[in-house]
Amino acid sequence: MGLLLLVCVLLAGPAIGQGCSVCTKTAQGLDDKSAKGLNGGIVYLAFLPLVLMGTVGIIWWRNNKSGA
């Protein structure tokens, strides 16, 4: 199982990395107002998953604390 996960992670790298270059080239051609809008959109899309992961992490941490 671990080997399959490792292979998937290694093969996904180049596919994910190309999106960064496309986004960078797009952002370079934008004016200041549009660039701020793009950055705001990225933060907006990242906010909910980060809040959900943080909430799950805090709940897990509180439930697994030792009673010392």
N, C-alpha and C positions, 0 to 999 in steps of 0.2 A: 504494500500500500504506500509506504514511504517513497519507494523508488518511482512509482507512478506519479506521485505528487511532485517529486523533484523534476522529472522529465517534463511535466506540464508547465511548471514554473520556468524552466530553462527555455522551452519552446515559445512561451508567451512573451518573453522579453522583447524580441525584435518587433513583434506585432504591436505591442503597446507603445514602444519607443517612437514609432513613426508618427503617432498622433502628436507628440510633443513638437516635432519639427514643423508640422503643418500649422499648428496653433501659433508657433513662434513667428513663422513667415507671415501669417495673417495679421498678427498683432503688430508687426513692424510697419505694416502699411496703413495702420489706423491713425487717426488724429487723436488728440489728448482726450477728448470727450468720449469717443468710441472705445478707447483703450480702458478708461475708467469703467465704462459699462461692461466690457468683457470681463474685467477683474471682479466686478460686483456680481456678475452672473456665475462665475466660478465659485465665489464664496457662498452664494445662495444655494447652488447645487450641492456643495460639500457640507453645508451646515447640518441638515437632517441626519445623514449617515453618521457624522461625527457625534452628534447628540445621542443617537441611539446606541452607538458603541460605548460611549462614555457611561450612559445609564446602565447598560448591561454590566460593564466593568465594575461600577460602584456597587451594584446589587450583589455581584459575585464576590467582591472583596469583603463586603459587610457580612455576608453569610459564611465566609470561610475564615474569618478572623478567629484566632485562638482566644480562649477565655482567660488569658493570663492577666 
